[in-house]
Amino acid sequence: MNVKEEIRFDDTELAFGDKSNFDLKRMYFLFSTMNNPWVTKIGMRLTQFALRIHLPIKVLIKKTIFAQFCGGESLRDSIKTVEKLGASQIHTILDYSVEGESKEKTFDHNKAEILQSLTLAKESPHIPTGVMKLTGFVSFSLLVKKQAGEVFTAEEQSRWDKFIARVEEICAYAVACQKYLFIDAEESWIQDAIDELVDEMMGKYNREQVYIFNTYQMYKKSSLETLKAVHRRGQQEGFKVGAKLVRGAYMEKERNRAQEKGYPDPIQVSKAATDEAYDAAVAYCIEHINDIYLCAGTHNEKSSKYLSQLMEEQELPHNDPRIFYAQLYGMSDNLSYTLAHHQYNVAKYVPYGPVKKVLPYLMRRAEENTSIAGQSSREFLLVKSELKRRKRK
């Protein structure tokens, strides 16, 4: 099969086949708005303020940006989204997207929520993996202190031990359910502490096959070597690596902090350098596919095609269980639906949670669409093209 000739990402009929005209018009409005960064920033700040003073705008949010990027307010609400995606051979990664909490009671609640999502995954052929963000189970400040090598107080050590116990319980349950578990990447000044723990979990659970995945943000200069180092360690110690590759989500924050603190900028010098590092990491994973399971989290058309070409060269089947594509729900349907149509393993990250609590996630999605060159424009033009196509019918 000639991948370049057969995989096309401009078939809007395929990309939006399960979307109603109402869905498309909502998308048209949202992405046209996101084309204007100032309108997006002002709109999101006003939304935060309105919720804080309890103005009745929840229904409006729920019917617009929340409906576009989230599966529902609860696991139960999200089942319809799971089934709808499954009908198009697209898997779902249910992501409880509540963040910024700091209380032990909340951390225990978050743990229970992840365990429930894994139970649902166990019962559904459309949910191959769970996902968790470790700042949902421990305070950010404690991770900062851990990475800085500072000595914990007795009370802090107790909180850290509870955190480790939560992570252990979730990892063990994912393995018992025979489901993958993706652990999200975070800011560089806590990422080393996260990597240390995730590497330990991979060493414990990824023996015969992979269950635990770490996330590598390829806009960081160090990420490719970090991936190679854990692979070398795995070869020495007898475990396999789960690698979810993304470009990254905290660029502005990373650069601002590096400037404020006076340390070298950890971010690649250009988008081209990030793209090069991302594709190099994809190639490394495919070269070592017997040791590394890969989830390519990308909205980039060239990287998506590059992975498919590498798979063809290695004569790997499209549905090889060691290889997944992933995109965020509400974005890049032209990639997801096309790849699924060609029998590749594709999953959508489907966030869920109460509207007010997932607002930080929604703000990042809006800001991401305005900051990634052309992202909103591409989405907008694809939707516009499909609306025109439907009018011509």
WOMO-V961693 format. One record per residue. SS is DSSP state (helix for helix, strand for strand, loop for the rest). OMEGA is omega as a letter, one per 30 degrees, with the letter a starting at -180 (* if undefined). D_LAST is the distance of its C-alpha to the last C-alpha in whole Angstrom. Layout:
BEGIN
ss	omega	d_last
SS	OMEGA	D_LAST
SS	OMEGA	D_LAST
END
This chain:
BEGIN
ss	omega	d_last
loop	l	32
loop	a	31
helix	a	30
helix	a	29
helix	a	26
helix	l	25
loop	l	24
loop	a	22
loop	a	21
loop	l	18
loop	a	15
helix	l	14
helix	l	12
helix	a	15
helix	a	17
loop	a	15
loop	a	14
loop	l	17
loop	l	16
loop	l	15
helix	l	13
helix	l	17
helix	a	18
helix	l	16
helix	l	17
helix	l	21
helix	l	20
helix	a	19
helix	a	22
helix	a	25
helix	l	24
helix	l	24
helix	a	27
helix	l	29
loop	l	28
loop	a	31
helix	a	34
helix	l	37
helix	l	34
helix	a	34
helix	a	37
helix	a	38
helix	a	36
helix	l	37
helix	l	41
helix	l	40
helix	l	38
helix	a	41
helix	a	44
helix	l	42
helix	a	42
helix	a	46
loop	l	47
loop	l	45
loop	a	42
loop	a	40
loop	a	37
helix	a	36
helix	l	33
helix	l	32
helix	a	32
helix	a	31
helix	a	28
loop	a	27
helix	l	29
helix	l	30
helix	a	27
helix	a	26
helix	a	29
strand	a	31
strand	a	30
strand	l	33
loop	a	36
loop	l	38
helix	a	37
helix	l	37
helix	a	34
helix	a	32
helix	l	32
helix	l	29
helix	l	28
helix	a	30
helix	l	28
helix	l	24
helix	a	25
helix	l	27
loop	l	24
loop	l	23
loop	l	26
loop	l	27
strand	l	30
strand	l	32
strand	a	35
strand	a	36
strand	l	37
strand	a	40
loop	l	39
loop	a	42
loop	l	45
loop	l	48
loop	a	50
loop	a	54
loop	a	55
helix	l	56
helix	l	55
helix	l	52
helix	l	52
helix	l	53
helix	l	50
helix	l	48
helix	l	49
helix	a	49
helix	l	45
helix	l	45
helix	l	47
helix	l	44
helix	l	41
helix	l	43
helix	l	44
helix	l	40
helix	a	39
helix	a	42
helix	a	40
loop	l	37
loop	a	35
loop	a	33
loop	a	35
loop	a	37
strand	l	39
strand	l	41
strand	l	41
strand	l	44
loop	a	45
helix	l	49
helix	l	49
helix	a	48
loop	l	51
loop	a	54
loop	l	55
helix	a	53
helix	l	57
helix	l	58
helix	l	56
helix	a	57
helix	l	61
helix	a	60
helix	a	59
loop	l	62
loop	a	64
loop	a	66
loop	l	68
loop	l	67
loop	l	69
helix	l	70
helix	l	67
helix	l	64
helix	l	65
helix	l	65
helix	l	61
helix	l	60
helix	l	62
helix	l	59
helix	l	56
helix	l	57
helix	l	58
helix	a	54
helix	l	53
helix	a	55
helix	a	54
helix	l	50
helix	a	50
helix	a	52
helix	l	50
helix	l	47
helix	l	49
helix	l	50
loop	a	46
loop	l	46
loop	l	43
strand	l	43
strand	l	44
strand	l	42
strand	a	45
loop	l	43
loop	l	45
loop	a	46
loop	a	48
helix	a	51
helix	l	54
helix	a	53
helix	l	51
helix	l	54
helix	l	56
helix	a	52
helix	a	52
helix	a	56
helix	a	55
helix	l	52
helix	l	54
helix	l	56
helix	l	54
helix	l	52
helix	a	56
helix	a	56
helix	a	53
loop	a	52
loop	a	54
loop	l	53
loop	a	49
loop	l	47
loop	a	47
strand	l	47
strand	l	45
strand	a	46
strand	a	44
strand	l	44
strand	a	43
loop	l	43
loop	l	43
strand	a	47
loop	a	49
loop	a	51
helix	a	48
helix	l	48
helix	l	52
helix	l	52
helix	a	49
helix	a	52
helix	l	55
helix	l	54
helix	l	53
helix	l	56
helix	l	58
helix	l	56
helix	a	57
helix	a	60
helix	l	60
loop	l	58
loop	l	55
loop	a	51
strand	l	49
strand	a	46
strand	l	44
strand	a	41
strand	l	40
strand	l	38
loop	l	39
loop	a	40
loop	a	40
loop	a	43
helix	a	43
helix	l	44
helix	a	47
helix	a	48
helix	l	49
helix	a	50
helix	l	53
helix	l	54
helix	a	55
helix	a	57
helix	l	59
loop	l	59
loop	a	58
loop	l	56
loop	a	52
loop	a	51
strand	l	47
loop	a	46
loop	a	47
loop	l	43
helix	l	40
helix	l	40
helix	l	43
helix	l	42
helix	l	39
helix	l	42
helix	l	43
helix	a	40
helix	l	40
helix	l	43
helix	l	43
helix	a	41
helix	l	42
helix	a	46
helix	a	44
helix	l	43
helix	a	46
loop	a	48
loop	l	45
loop	a	48
loop	a	49
strand	l	46
strand	a	43
strand	l	41
strand	a	38
strand	l	36
strand	a	35
loop	l	33
loop	a	29
loop	a	30
helix	a	28
helix	l	31
helix	l	33
helix	l	31
helix	a	30
helix	l	34
helix	a	35
helix	l	33
helix	l	35
helix	l	38
helix	l	37
helix	a	36
helix	l	40
loop	a	42
loop	l	40
loop	l	39
loop	a	36
loop	a	33
loop	l	34
loop	a	38
loop	l	39
loop	a	41
strand	l	38
strand	l	35
strand	l	32
strand	l	32
strand	l	30
strand	l	30
loop	l	28
loop	a	25
loop	l	25
loop	l	24
helix	l	22
helix	l	20
helix	a	24
helix	a	24
helix	l	21
helix	l	22
helix	l	25
helix	l	25
helix	l	23
loop	l	26
loop	l	28
loop	l	30
loop	a	32
strand	l	30
strand	l	31
strand	l	30
strand	a	32
strand	l	32
strand	l	34
strand	l	36
loop	l	38
loop	a	39
loop	a	37
loop	a	40
loop	l	42
loop	a	39
helix	l	38
helix	l	40
helix	a	37
helix	l	35
helix	l	36
helix	l	37
helix	l	33
helix	a	32
helix	l	35
helix	a	34
helix	l	31
helix	a	32
helix	l	35
loop	a	33
loop	l	32
loop	a	29
helix	a	28
helix	l	26
helix	l	25
helix	l	23
helix	a	22
helix	a	20
helix	l	19
helix	l	17
helix	l	16
helix	l	15
helix	a	13
helix	l	11
helix	l	10
helix	a	9
helix	a	7
helix	l	5
helix	a	6
helix	a	4
loop	*	0
END
